[in-house]
Amino acid sequence: MAQQQTQQAAAVPDDGTGTGAEGSRPAGHKPRSARRKGRPRTGDIVRKIVQIVGELLLTAGVILLLFVAWELWWTNVEADAKQSQAVQGFAKTLAGPVAPVAPANPAGPPNYGKPVVAQAPEHGGMIGIMYIPRFGPDYSRPIIEGTGSDILDTLGLGHYGTTGMPGAPGNFAVAGHRQTHGAVLDNIHLLVPGDKIYVQTKDGYYTYVFRNNQIVLPSRTDVLLPVPTQPGATPTESYLTMTSCNPRFGAQERIIAYSLLESWQPASAGPPQDIAKQVAQTRGKG
Amino acid sequence: MYGWIFRHLPGPLWVRILTSAALVACALVLMVQFLFPWMSQFTTLTDSTIGSAQQP
């Protein structure tokens, strides 16, 4: 009924006398022009209220659509810019060659000794850069200490403070968004066993090899143990555990990707061949 | 509501069109700066950590 009234009003906008609600229409065949002018009638007020409510609902709908666009697209634009800035800022502070250096003894496999284990920085400090060639030839993301939303929502991968550092026997665990805010681990399900994952710190390059993934409930904190999912076990190897939300546009579960440390080389040995081009590019730009 | 605002803007038509565009832009900036970050806490899409309850 209210809609019909509005349509009528739109058709004859300046006819202040006609098209009122039935309640206010005088009985009989009294001509419309005989009714009083200038006094707002119930129909007008109802129509105004309906119009304002309708406009507010439309506005709310538009705002929700804009929010979806902001969440799924704009946060990525913002976070990507901040993350590449962080990567380049960090690369600037690094020393060492940006091209692979031939080992002194080319006969045997290079042996650089035990990997250097750095001290964990303060919350918000940068640990290093992660390169995952499977995610694209340009994939490099900063690894920052801490897993609060202040870290994950802008700076990419966050290191769980309760877990170890790269190279140490035990678990080096990081979290990253699957969607929004850079979507740093969007393609985590595409990793294939054997894929290399490189972590570059100020000390050197840690090469991890992806082993398997697992989908768990968010409460499964045992994936962060020194030996993932094995309480009480003493670690003899170095693990890299990455956690992200699952399914891709939801968060009912977590997808966990486990990798094992394969090799280590100091910064003076230059980057592994796989990521040499990227490392050089990052340094050159910075 | 929006019609009422548009009718009560000062100036000729083109000025009013420009003013409304500026008002819309202002609303957008306010939403992106304050409203959307606040709203995002109600979506669970951004939960990527394990045991988020224990680890803020």
Interface residues (C-beta under 8 A of the other chain):
Chain A: Q51 I52 E55 L56 I63 L66 F67 W70 E71 W74 T75 T147 G148 S149 L152 D153 G158 Y160 T162 A175 G176 H177 R178 Q179 T180 H181 L185 V216 P218 S219 R220 T221 V223 L224 T243 S244 C245 F249 G250 A251 R254 I256
Chain B: M1 Y2 L28 M31 V32 L35 F36 M39 S40 T43 T44 L45 T46 D47 S48 T49 I50 G51 S52 A53 Q54 Q55 P56
